[in-house]
């Protein structure tokens, strides 16, 4: 297995995308693959790590990321990117820099719509059965 320092980008594929050479394709989460699939990124920058963390956080309420359809992954990636853009604009405001308020509004609206679409795809929480409630009450646990 290669050390992280030994990882390198492979030559461009016929499609022109750079691919990251990694030790194992089977030992990586789909969230990590979401980064490697983006052209020109190797996933080691602070921004790439933040993007990956957001993808994992946004996808976790939807179920196992490996079982999500591609259109849901696309929504998650869009939401992660918009979140990062919103954070950049907010940081600029805090620093006292000039920010285009139209851009800020567009990013906020796009993020709101994307998060709403993701919320609509959430799996409903399973209500405990009557038997589970009875067992929990006998064990001294409050049933949720």
C-alpha positions, 0 to 999 in steps of 0.5 A: 500500500502506498503512503499518502505522500506517494500518491500521484495523479495519473496522466489524463485519460482520453476524456481529458480528466485527471484520475487519482491513483489510489491504493484500493478502489474497494476500500473507499466510500462513495463520498471519497469517489465523489471527489476523485470523479471531479476533474482536476481534483485529487482530494487532498486540499482543504477545500476538497476535504471540506467538500467531502465532509459536506457530502457525507453530512448531507447524504447521511440522512438519506441512507447508505451513500453506496445505495443512493441513486446518481441523481441524489448524489448529484443533488448532494454534491450541488448542495455541498458546493453551494454551501461552500460558496455561501461560506466563502461569501459570508466570510468575505462579509465578516472580513469587511470585503465588498460582496455582490449581494445578487450573488449572495442571494442567488447562492442562498436561494439555490442552496435553499431549493437544493436542501429542500429537494434533499429533505424530500428524499429522506427516508421516514424514521421508523416508528417503534412497534407496540412490542418494541415500546412495551419491551423498552418500557419494561427495560426502563428505557423511554420509547421514542 
